[in-house]
Amino acid sequence: MDNEHIIELVKNTLVAAGSTFKQDKKDAYKKAIDKETNEQAKWVLETILENAEAAQKNQSPLCDDSGIPHLVLEVGPNAAVTGNMLEAIKTGVKEGLRKLPGRPMGIMGNDSERIDQSGGLNPDSAGVEAAPILIRQTSEDVVRLHILMFGGGPAIRAKTYRVFHKHNTQVVLDEIVKWSIEATAQLGCTPCTLAVGVGRSHYEASSMMLQALVDGTYDRQSDMEQEITKRVNEANIGPLGLHGDTTVLATFMKVGPQRASGVRVVCVRPCCCFEPRIATVDLV
């Protein structure tokens, strides 16, 4: 596949990620609406779903915070990724941000100026650079790109920290539930999809969290995922904090390799009502 074709595919995939709910997420909202007993909460859920339908129809951003692109690249056993392909992906992301359009959020300047924002705002939507690409293997002979758009609110309320597991999985789950209740109560834009990664280091836990969002589905939940969702919903925070039955739509959890240690490093991201904003495309 030539680079121009890759650029076009990536551009359109980013727009889809920023403007579209997957069908299983729509179904999850419909199920939550049917079950919700709080009328204010039900109205919020209905409004979010209506917003998503309008955004998909118009190919416009689901939220004013259009997000920072995060990329997961899957590479099959007989597939190859070249530097030219990575450059084409980078260009496609830029063109997608301009087409969506993404909100200009990129800060210019040197390291210090970017930290304190004295370098000024880049007026170009493409000035919002993508996070470093995460590459993983797949058994299929493809090069498959997943694009996720991460908003600022969930990043503010997210947490990556160590948990002393005490040789008991329940201890870790209790801590995840505690963090999640605190985060969803402060987030505002609920209902959430909780993204959880468990690893041996902060990097690995964060990468597991990102992969959990790629692999997770609303219609298939593990026992641990169901327990986390149920217990956080029992906190009665509800959509937009208005109380009700639906603080969390689902939990996506991925557990990576673990070391013989008393510590597990856990990453919890309380994805907002619009996340995960994700779309996928095969480049090869």
N, C-alpha and C positions, 0 to 999 in steps of 0.2 A: 504494500500500500504506500503510495507516495505521500510526502509530507503535507501537501496541500489538502489532501483528503483527510488526513489525521487532524489537521488544524480545524477543518470544518466539523468533523465529528465531535471533537472536544468542545468546540464553541457551543454547539447545540446541546451537548450533554450538560454543560454548566448551566445553561439557561433552564433546562428541564429540572436540574437539581434545585435551582433557586425559586422555581415557580410551580412545582408539582408535588402533590401527595401521591405516593404509591397506593394501589388499590387496597392492599391489606390495612393501610393506615386509615383510609376512608372508611373501611368496614369497621375498624376499631372505634372510630368516632361515632358511627351509626349505632353500634352496639352500646356504647357509653350513653348516648342520648336516650336510647330506649330504657336503660336501667336507671338513669339519674332521677332521684326523687326530689331534689332541690330545684325549684322552677327557675331561679336565677342562674344556677349552674347549668341547667339544661339549655337556657337561652345562650349562654356563653359558648357552649359546645356547638350548638347549631350555627352560631355566627362565625366561629372559626372554620367550620366546614364550608359554609357559604363563601367565605373569603378565599378558601383554597380552590373552590370550583371557579371563582372569578379569575384568580391568578393563573390557573391553568389555561382557561379560555383565552386570556389576553397575553399569555406568556410574560407576565409581569411579576415582580418580586412578591413572595408571600408575606414579607415583612419589610418595614423601612430599614431595619438592620439586615441588609442583604447577605452579610456573612463573609467570612474568610475562607477561601477554598482550601480544603484538605483532601489530598489525593492518596488513594491506595491503588497500587499497580500490581496485578496478578500476572505471573509469567509461567507459561507451561513448559514441560520438559524439553520440547524441541523448538521452542520459540526463542527469539532473540530481541533484546532491546539495545538500540544504538544511541549514541550521543545525539545524533540527528533526530531520532524519534523523541527523545526527552525535550529537545529544543522545540519541536513541533507541538508537543503537549503544552509546554510553557506558553507558546504563542497562542494556541487555541484557548487557553485559560484567559489570557488577556483580552482576546476578541470576544469571548463569552461574557466577561465582566462588562465590556462596553455595550454589548447587545442587550443584556438583561434589563436595564443597566444596574450595575452594582453601585451602592452608595460610595462616593469618594471618601475613603477613610485612611488612605496611605499617608504616612508622615515622612517628610523629606529631611535630609540633613545627615550629619555624622552620627556616631553612636550616641553621644550625649544629647544631641539635638533631637534625636528620635525618642529618647527616653523622656525628656521634659517637654516635647512637642514644640520646641522653639524653632524647628526647621521649617515649619509651615505645612499646610495641608496640600497634598497633591490633588489638583482638580480632576485628574484623569481617573475614571473608575478602574482602569487597569493598573493604577498605582498600588492597588491592594494586592500585594504579592501572595502567592500560594505558600502554604507551609511546606516544609521538606517532604518529598514523596516517600511513602512507606511501600516497600516492595516485598511481596510474599509469593511463595510457590503455589501452583495449582496443578492438579493432575490433567487438566484439559490442555490441548495444544492451542493456547490462545495468549494474546496479550490483552488483558481486560482492565479497563480503568474505571474506578469508582470515584466520583466527585461528591464530596460532602461540603456543605456551606455552614460554617460554625459562627453563631452569633455571640455577642459580647456578654449578655446576661448569664447564660449557662457557664461561660468561662469564669465569670466573677464568683459564682456560687459553687463551682466544682472544687474537688479536694483530692489530693494525692498524698497519702501518708501511710506510715507503717501501722500494722495491727499485730499485737502479740496474740497469736491464735490459741495458745494454751492447749494444743492438741485437740481442738474442738471446732469443727466447721461452724457451729452455731454461734460461737463467739465472734467470728468474722462477719456472719450475716447480721448479727445484732448491731455491730458497728456500722455496717453499710446502711441498715435501716435508720439508725440514729442520725448519721450524716444526711441521709436523704430527706428525712423529715425536717431537719434544720434548713436544708437548702431549698426545698420546695416552699416552705413557709416564707422565705425571704425573696424567692425568685420573682413572684408576681404573675408571670405569663405561663401559668399552668392551665391544662394538665401537662405533665411531663412524660417523656420517655426516659427512663433512667438507663444510662450507659455505664457499665461496670467492668473494669479490667482488674485482674489479680495477677501479679507477677513477682519477679525477684528483685526488681529495681524500679525506680520511678519511671525510667524510660520504658521498660517493658510493660509495666502496669498501664501506662498511658497508651501504648501501642495496642495492647489487648482491648482497652476501652474503644479505640477507634475501629478495630476489627469487629468488635461486638456490634457496632452500629452497621457495619457492612453486612454481617451475616444474620443479624437478628430479624425476626418476623413477628408480627403481632398475633398471628394465628397459631403459633407454635412456641410454647414456653416450657422451660424446664421446671422441675419442682422448686429449685432455689429461686429462679426468676419469679415464679408465681407467689412464693412466700414473701419476697421483698415487696412486690406490687401490693399484695393484700394488706400487709402490715402498714405500709405507708398510707394507703387509702383509708385505713382505720383512723388515721390522725385527723380526718375531717377538715383538711385544708381546702380542697376543692378547686374548681376552675377560677382563676384570677383571685384566689384566696377568699372566695365567697362561701366557702364550706360546700358540702355535698359529698357524693360518693366517688368522685373521679379526680383525685389528685394526680394519679399516675395511670396512663393507658397501658403501659407494659414496661418490663425490665429486660434489657439486653445485656447478658453477662458472658464474659469469656475469661476462662482460667488458663493461664499459660503454665509452662514448666515451673516447678517449685524446688527450692533447695532444702536440705536438711538444716532447719533453722527454726527458731521460735518466732520468726517474723514473717508476715505476708505483707507485701506492698500493694495497696488497693487504690484504684483511681475511680472516682464516682463523678460523672457529669450529669447534672439534672437538665437534660435537653428540654427546651421550651416547647410550647404547644405546636410550633411549626417544624421542629426538628424531630428526627433527622431529615434534613433536606438533602436528598441523595438521588443520584442517577448514575447509570452504568452503561458502558459501551465497550464492545470488542473492537480493538484496533488492528488485530491480526487474527 
